[in-house]
């Protein structure tokens, strides 16, 4: 027998998913910016790709409300989406958001490069612009299913907590209210 999730649990899920929706829209928009840049190696291109991968990966990382459940990384019948999902998380975690050793970046010193002074250069693998464009389908897919589930949670919470029309509910404050009632 499964237990009914608490309002607090449902609200945390809604907070995660509503933030994840926004992150998917950001990743999608950044993919268009990267495509329009016609650039796959400059610091600007890497900045756009870093933003894209960070936005996509953020919902799957631990944070104030915890990461999304593992089911959101599953794509039954869509192995290409799973491939993009894994690659973006890997790039975010190893190449873009952290300074891990990776075969995609190397540091070089060119002795006596200019006026007898050494030059220190970072080289990075080019960004796969085609892969970024293909990943856009992943952002849309995730956004759509996050939106559908978030809507269901919001409707359920509205009935459960008695939210009224024309009365805005700030979700974090509502979560704090529920937690204080639970402790009180």
C-alpha positions in Angstrom: 0.0 0.0 0.0 1.4 3.4 -1.0 1.0 6.4 1.3 -0.4 9.7 0.0 2.4 12.3 -0.3 2.1 15.2 2.1 1.3 18.7 0.9 4.9 19.7 1.8 6.3 16.9 -0.4 4.1 17.9 -3.3 5.0 21.6 -2.9 8.8 20.7 -2.9 8.2 18.8 -6.1 6.3 21.7 -7.6 9.2 24.1 -6.7 11.7 21.8 -8.3 9.7 21.4 -11.5 8.8 25.0 -11.8 12.4 26.0 -11.5 13.4 23.2 -14.0 10.9 24.5 -16.5 12.6 27.9 -16.5 16.0 26.3 -16.8 14.9 24.4 -19.8 13.7 27.6 -21.5 17.1 29.2 -20.7 19.0 26.3 -22.1 16.9 26.3 -25.3 17.3 30.1 -25.8 21.1 29.8 -25.2 21.2 27.0 -27.9 19.8 29.5 -30.4 22.3 32.2 -29.4 25.2 29.6 -29.8 23.8 28.6 -33.2 23.6 32.2 -34.3 27.1 32.9 -33.2 28.6 30.7 -35.9 31.4 30.1 -33.5 32.6 26.9 -31.8 35.8 27.8 -30.0 35.9 31.4 -28.7 35.4 32.3 -25.0 32.0 33.7 -26.0 31.0 30.4 -27.5 32.2 28.5 -24.4 30.4 31.0 -22.2 27.1 30.4 -24.0 27.7 26.6 -23.9 28.6 26.8 -20.2 25.3 28.7 -19.5 23.4 26.2 -21.6 24.8 23.1 -19.9 24.6 24.7 -16.4 20.9 25.6 -17.0 20.1 22.1 -18.2 22.0 20.4 -15.4 20.9 22.6 -12.5 17.6 20.7 -11.8 19.6 17.4 -11.5 22.0 18.8 -8.9 21.5 19.0 -5.2 20.2 22.3 -4.0 17.8 23.9 -1.5 14.9 21.7 -2.6 17.1 18.7 -3.7 17.5 17.4 -7.2 14.7 16.2 -9.5 13.8 12.6 -9.1 15.8 10.1 -11.2 12.8 9.4 -13.4 13.3 12.7 -15.1 16.6 11.4 -16.6 14.8 8.4 -18.2 13.6 8.7 -21.8 11.8 5.4 -22.7 12.0 4.8 -26.4 14.1 7.9 -26.9 17.8 6.8 -26.7 19.0 10.0 -28.5 17.5 12.1 -25.7 19.2 10.0 -23.1 22.5 10.4 -25.0 22.2 14.3 -25.0 21.1 14.3 -21.3 24.2 12.3 -20.2 26.6 14.3 -22.4 25.3 17.7 -21.1 25.5 16.6 -17.5 29.0 15.2 -18.1 30.2 18.4 -19.8 28.6 20.5 -17.1 30.2 18.6 -14.3 33.6 17.9 -15.7 34.4 20.5 -18.4 32.3 23.6 -17.9 31.2 24.3 -14.3 34.3 22.8 -12.7 38.1 22.6 -13.4 38.4 18.8 -13.6 41.2 17.3 -15.7 39.6 16.4 -19.0 40.9 15.5 -22.5 38.8 18.5 -23.8 41.1 21.2 -22.4 44.8 21.6 -22.2 47.2 24.3 -21.0 50.4 25.1 -23.0 53.3 27.4 -22.4 54.9 28.8 -25.5 58.4 29.9 -24.4 59.7 33.2 -25.7 56.5 33.8 -27.6 56.7 37.6 -27.8 59.5 39.8 -26.9 61.2 36.9 -25.1 58.2 36.4 -22.8 56.3 33.1 -22.4 52.7 32.9 -23.3 50.3 30.6 -21.4 47.5 29.4 -23.6 44.4 27.2 -22.8 43.2 25.1 -25.7 39.7 23.6 -25.7 38.0 21.1 -28.0 35.6 22.8 -30.4 31.9 22.8 -29.4 29.8 20.5 -31.5 27.3 23.0 -32.8 25.3 20.3 -34.5 25.0 18.4 -31.2 23.8 21.6 -29.5 21.1 22.1 -32.1 20.1 18.4 -31.8 19.9 18.8 -28.0 17.2 21.4 -28.4 14.7 18.6 -28.8 15.7 17.4 -25.3 15.1 20.9 -23.8 11.6 21.0 -25.4 10.8 17.4 -24.3 11.9 18.1 -20.7 10.1 21.5 -20.6 6.8 19.9 -21.8 6.8 17.0 -19.4 7.9 19.2 -16.5 5.1 21.6 -17.3 2.5 18.9 -17.5 3.5 17.4 -14.2 3.9 20.8 -12.5 0.3 21.7 -13.6 -1.0 18.5 -12.1 0.8 19.3 -8.8 -0.5 22.9 -8.8 -4.1 21.7 -9.3 -3.7 19.0 -6.6 -2.2 21.5 -4.1 -4.9 24.1 -4.9 -7.6 21.6 -3.8 -5.6 20.2 -0.9 -4.6 23.6 0.6 -7.7 25.6 -0.4 -5.9 28.2 -2.6 -8.4 30.8 -3.8 -8.6 32.6 -7.1 -7.0 36.1 -7.3 -4.8 35.3 -4.2 -1.2 34.9 -5.3 0.7 32.2 -3.5 4.5 32.5 -3.3 5.6 28.9 -3.2 8.7 29.2 -0.9 6.6 31.2 1.6 3.9 28.6 1.4 6.4 25.8 2.1 7.8 27.7 5.1 4.2 28.1 6.4 3.5 24.4 6.0 6.8 23.5 7.7 6.1 25.8 10.6 2.6 24.3 11.1 4.1 20.9 11.1 6.6 21.9 13.8 4.0 23.9 15.8 
